[in-house]
């Protein structure tokens, strides 16, 4: 392979990665995700044929690093970490480290998909298997899902950039996640792209049989896209649930992190939320919801503030759901506290804490090697993650809770639903990201969780985006970023479970098992062929 060919491949990889990242920043271009990866998939198929010429991992890492570098550009909005007290140079260095570090880690994880694909496709190189034009896309899609699943693992789990997230605001596209989860939608996207790449590979062979195979690939890809969209349209038209409707009000105080943690602001912040709550009570909502750590104190250690919450629930006649630090069983947690009729009646504790924000991974090493990172943690004590779904009682009904980072982990919301939750209350603090694309990307995660489990989600954010999300994942109303206001709406309490709520991520394991069985069958068939060849 000459330098010109290598340069061409690099440019194609770069262009494919940038195009694939665009829908994360511009949701209206969701459709681009269905074609953006075609050049990359085509190059992957080519490199797998000649793995010694160009290391598959190098190409995979280049693509994945550029893709995530373009997706995570919102890390710039974290600068200058006003509430942490960094100097400007240190703040710039931390932002750069976070941006480059997250991109590099995910570059490595997703970059591994190409070597895995090369390994799976090795039996296809020895002989011209008739079905290889379909097996290749399937193997590549399985390898991609393997990388996507790895982002859920470990201390630094951060499954933010999944392909399915780009489809969240084209509501018909995400209805299939109610069947098989978000992995299924990611699979459809990457499989459709790789089918198109396989079609191009077939066309370049200029054989009649190859042209027929190309037509099969294109027809299959189009059919999958149309079928997924058609299912979504039908499901959305199926009507509203017959559950009980509850009126709710969300308080978005628009007090950003840089202001919230300033000394002497506590009384002003409390007064703001109290007065806005009294205003919201004029329409007699049954629930009033405050965002994550709305008032930055531990309610268990501030009895006067907790008493004020209790008195407010009595005067307004509403149940209060307040994002607050809390001490339970001698452990400090980031929680949602439920106030009913002047009493603290329940607590949900955040289950997936944010590394470097709510706890310090590898504390001894980080404190020694990069002491500036230890300053990011806003809460002086070590927070403890919740141990279970912590569903809350509302009369004879149960509600699920989620705090901020929880919403990007499907299993956490599914756990709550399987424990009886008929709606989800989600509180978050996205003010770190101001009005960057990260704010809407985080909202997209909540929309997917709603569609997966067929549950309404009420999302309360400090500075936006607060929203009511239907059981189909549709954003029915919202308050934009960096705005103060009260958002009112209805929440349907639903008891029926979706297929995904029942079977979880079974689809992922079916794909892995199928890929393993096909690969094993190819290996066995190849050995039989070689044995017969020797006997002849």
N, C-alpha and C positions, 0 to 999 in steps of 0.2 A: 504494500500500500504506500503510495507516494505522498509527499507533503501536501499536495493539492487536495487529495482525497481526504486526508486527515483533517485539514482545515475545513473542508466542506462538512465533514461529520460533526466537528466541534460547533460550527455555526448552526447546524440543524438542531443539535442538542440544546444549545443556548436558546434558540428561538422557541423550541418546543417547551422548555422550562418556563420561560417568561410568559408565553401564551397561557400555559396551564395555571400560572399564579394570578393572572389578571382577574378571573371571576371571584377570587377571594377579596379583592379590593373593590371590584365593580360588580355587585350581585346581578345587575340587569344583563350581564354578559354570561349568565350561567351556561348557555348553550355552547360556549367556546370550549368548555371542559370535555365535551363529547368528541372533539376533533383535535384538540391541542396536542395530544400525546402521539399522534400518528407518526410524525417524523422520528421521535425517540424510539417508539416501538419498532419501526422499520430498521433503524440502526441496531437495535438490540438483536433482532433476528439475524442481521448481517454479521455482527460481531460473534454471535454464538456459533456461526458456521466456521469462523476462523479465530478461535479464542487466543491463539498464540500471537497473533499480530497486534492486537490491542487488548490489554487486560480488561475484562468485563467490568471489574469493580471501578476502574478509573473512569470509564464512561458513565457508569451508574452514579458514582459520587458526584461527578461534574453536573449531571442533570439535577440530582436531588439537592445539591447545595445551592445552585442557582434558583431552583424552584422555591426553596424555603427562604432563601435570602430575599427574594422578591415578595414572598408572602408575609414575612416577619418585619418588613420595613417600618411597621408601626412602633417598634421598639424606640425609634427616635423620639416619639411623643413622651416617653418617660422622662426625658431630660427636662429640667435639671434635678429631679428628685427633691422638690422643694421641702417636703415634710421630713426628709432624712437628715438634712444638714450637710450634704456633701459639698466640697468645693467644686467649682465648675469643671476643672480638669478631671477630677475624680469621677464626677457625674458622667462626663462624656466617655470616660474609659469604661465605666460600668455598663452604660448603654451599648457601647460597641462590643464589649465582651458578651453581653446577653444576646445581641443580634447575631454576631458571628458564631458564638458558641452554640446557640439553638440551631442555627442553620447547619453548622458542621456536624453536630450530633445526629440530626435528622438526615443529613447528607450521607452519613455512614450507614444509618439504619436502612434508608430506602435504597441506597447504593448497593446494598447486599442483594437486592432483588434480581439484579442482572446476573451475578455469579450463580445464584440459585437457579435462575431460568436456564443458564448455560449448562448446568449440571443435569437438570431435568430433560433438556432437549438433546443431550448427547446421543441417546439411542436413535434419534431421528436422523442424525447426520450420516450414519453408516449405509442406510438404504433409503430409497425414495418411497417412504410410506405414503400410501394414498391419502390417508386422513391427516397428514402432518400439517396441512394448511389450516386445520381447525384445532389440532392438538397444540400447536405453537401458541396461539392466542390464549388458550386455556391455561397452559403451563405458566405463561408470563403473568396472567391475571392472578393465579394462585400465589406466585412469588411476590407479587405486589401486596396482596392481602397479608402475607406473612410479615412483610415489613411494616405494614400498617398496624398489625396486631402487636408488634413489639413496642410501638410507641406508648402502649398502655402499661408497660412493665417497668418495674424498678423505681428507685427513689426519684428520678427525674422524669417520670411519666408525664407526657405532654402531647396527647393526641389531638392537637388543635387543627392541623392542616389536612384532615382527611378529605378525600375527594367529594364525599357526600355532602359536606358542609356547603359547598358552592351551589348546591341545588335548593337550599332551604327556603329561598324566597320565590322560587317557582313551585308553588305548592303542589300542583299535580305530580311533579316528578318525585316527591318524597313520600307519597302515600304507600309505596311498596315497602317502606321500612316497617310498617305495621305488621307485615308478614314475616320478614326475615331479618330485619334490622338494618343498620346503616352500612354494615359490611356488604350487604347485598347490593345496595345502590352503588357503592364504590366499585364493586365487581362489575356491574353493568357498564359503568363508565369506562374503566380500563379495558374491559373485554371488547367493547365496541370500538375503541381506538385501535386495539391490537388486531381485530378482525379487518379493519380498513388497511392496516399496514400489511397484513398477510395478503390481502387482495392486490395491493400494489406489487408485492413480491411475485405473485402469480402472473400478473399482467406483463411484468418485465421478462418473463420466460418465453413469451410469444408463442405459446403452444395452445392448440384448441382446448385440450383438457384443462390447461391452466386457466384459460379464460372462463371456462365453466366454473372452476373452483373460485375464481375471483368474484363471479356473480353470486355464488352461494354465500361467500363472506359478506359481501355488501348487503345482500338481501337479509341475511341473518342479523346483521348489525342494525339495519333500519327497522326490522321487525321487533327487535328487543326494545329499541327506543320508543317506537310507536305503542307497543303493548304496555310498557311501563307508564307512559303518559296517559293512555286510554284508561288503564286501571285507576290512575289517580283522579281523572275526571269523573269516572263512575263513582268512586268512593266519596268524593267531595259532594256529589249530587245526591248521595244517599239520605240526606236529611240530618237534622239535628238529633242528638240523643234525647231520650225521654227522662233524663235524670232531674234531680231537684236543682233549681237555679238559686244561687246565692249572690247577693249584691256585695260588691267589694270596692274599696277605695285605696289607691296606692299613693303614698306621700313621697314625692321626689323633691327633697330639700335643696338639691344642687349645692351641697357643701363638699368641696373637693378635698382630697387627702392633704394637700398643702395647707389648707385652712383648718381642717378638722383637728389636726394634732397640735395646733399652735396653743401655747400656754394662755390660759385666761378665756378661751373661747367656749368652754363647756356650757356655761349658763346660757349664752346666746344661742348655741346649737339646740339645747333642750327647749328653749322658748320657741324657736322657729318650728320645731316639729310639733310641739304642743299646740301652738296657735293654728297651724295648718290642719292638724287633726280635728280641732274644734270646728274649723270651717268645713271640713269634709263631712263631719257628723250632721250637718244641716240637711243632708239628703238621706239620712238614716241608713247608711250601709251596715250590713251585718258583720263585715270584716273591715278592719283598717290595718294596712301593712306598711311598716317602715323598712327601709333598706338595711343592708349589712352594716353592722357597727355604726348605726345611725348616730348614736351618742357614744363617743369613744371612752366608755368606762365599763368595768365589770359590774353588772347589775347586782350580783350577789354580794359585792363588797361596797356597794353604794346604796344603803337601805333607803335613803331619802329619795333618790331617783326612782328606785323600784316602787316605793310608795306612791310617787307621782304617776307612774304608769298605771298602777292599780286604781287610783282615784280617777284617772282619765277614762279608763274602761267603764267605770260606773257612770260618769257624767255624760259620756257619749252614747252609752247603751250598745256599744259595739265590742266585738272581740278584737283584741290587739295582737298582732304578730310583729314582733320587733326584733330586728337583727341586733344582737348584743353579745359582748363577751360575758361568760358565765362560769361559775365554779360549780362543778358537780362531782361529788365523791372525791373531793380534794384535788380534782383535775380542772385546769382552766381550758375552756373550749370557746370556739367561735360558733355562736348558736343563733337559733330563732327561739325566742321565748313567747309563750302563749299566755295572754292575760284574759281571763274570763270572769265577769262579774266581780271584779276587784280582787281576784286571786290568781296567783301564778299556777297555772294548771298543766303546763307541759313544756318540754324543751326538746328541740332537735339540735344535735351537735354536728357540725361540719365533719364529714368523713374523709375527705381528701384535701389535706392541707397544701398550701402553695410553698414549694421549696424556695428558700431565701426570703420569703415574705412572711410566713407564719411559723417556719421552723428552719433550722440551719442544718442541711445534710453534711455529713463528715465534719462535724463541728470543730474538732481539734485541729484538723488539717486546714480548713478554711480560715479559722481564726488566726492561725500562724502564717499561712502563705498569702491570704488575701483578706486582711482584717477589714477592709472597707466594705466587703460584701456582708459582713456580720451586722453592719449598721442598718441594712435595709429592713430588717425585721421591726415592724412598728410596735409589736407587743413585747414588752420587756421579758416576760416569763415565757416558758416553753408551753405552747399549746398542745393539747392532746386531741387526736382525732376521735370522732364518735365511733362507737363500737357496733351500732346497728342502724336500721332504717329510722328508728325513733319517730314512728308515726304519731300524729296528734289527734286527739278526740274532738269532734265537733258534733255534739249531740250523739246520735247513733251512727254517725259517719266517722271516717278516718281520713286524715290529710297527710300527705307526704311533705317533707321539707327538703330544701337544697340550699346550700350557701355557696354562691359564686362558682369556684372551681369544680364543685360537685357536678355541675350541669354538663361538663364535657365528658363525663364517664357514664355511658348508657346503663351499666349494670347497677349503679346506685339508684337511679330513678326506677328501674325495673324491680329492684328489691322492695322499694316502698309500695309499688303497685301490688306486688305479690303478697305484701303484708296488709293489704286492704285499703291502701290510699285511693281515694276517689277524685282527688285533685292534688296539684302540687303547688306549694308556695315557695317561690325562689327569691331569695334576697341576695344582692350583689353590690360590690363597690367597684365600678369600672372607671372611676374618676382618674385613676392613674393614666388612662389612655386618652383622656380629654375627649375630643371628637374624632379620633383617628378611626381607620377601618376596623381596628380591633374591637371597637364597641359593638358594631353590627355583626362582626364575625362571632362574638360571644353570644349575641342574641340568636344567631342562626343555630348554635348548638342547642339552645332551649327549644327552638321550633322543632328540631329533629326529635328531641326527647318527648315532646308532646305527641308527635305523629307516631312514634314507635309504640307508645303505650296507650294511645287513645285517651289522653287525659288533658284537661284544661290546666294551663300553667299561668299563675299570676307572678309577674316578674317585677320586683321593686329594686330600683337602682339609685344609688346616692345622687348621681348626676346624669342619669340616663344610660341606656334606654330602658325606661319602665314600660311594661307592655302587658296586655292580655292576649294569651295565645290559646287558640281553640284546640279541640282534640284532634283536629286534622293538621295541626302545625301552622295554621294561618294566623298572622298577626292581625288581630281585629281592631286594636287601638294601641296607641303608644304616645309617649312623651319623648321627644328627641334629646340628644346629648346636650349637656350644659344649659339646661332649662329648669326652672323651678315651677312646680305645678302639682295638681291633684288629678289623678286619672281614675275615672269611675267605670265600672263595667260589671258584667254578669259572668259567673262561673258555674258551669254545669257539673254536678257531682255524678260521676259515672262509675258503675261497678263492673260492667262487662270488660273482659280482658281481650286484648289483641292476640293474634297468634304469636307475635314476637314476645309479648309478656310471658307467654307460656313456655315457649321453646328456647328463648334467649338467642345466643349466637350459634345455634346448631348449624346454620348455613355455612359458617366459617369452617367448621370441622368437617362438614360434608365435602367442601371444596378441597381441603387438605387431604382427606382420605381418598377422594376420587383421583387427585393428582398422583398420590403415592401408588394407587392400584394401577393406573394407566402406565406410569413409569415402570413399575415392576413387570407388567405384562409385556412392555416393549423390550425390556432386558431379557426376559425369558424367551420371547419370540426370536430375538437376535441370536441368542445362544443356540437355539434349536436350528436356526438357519445356518450358522457357522458350522455346527456339527454335521448337518447334512452335506454341506459344501465339502467338508473334509472327506466324508465317506465316498463322495463321488470321485 
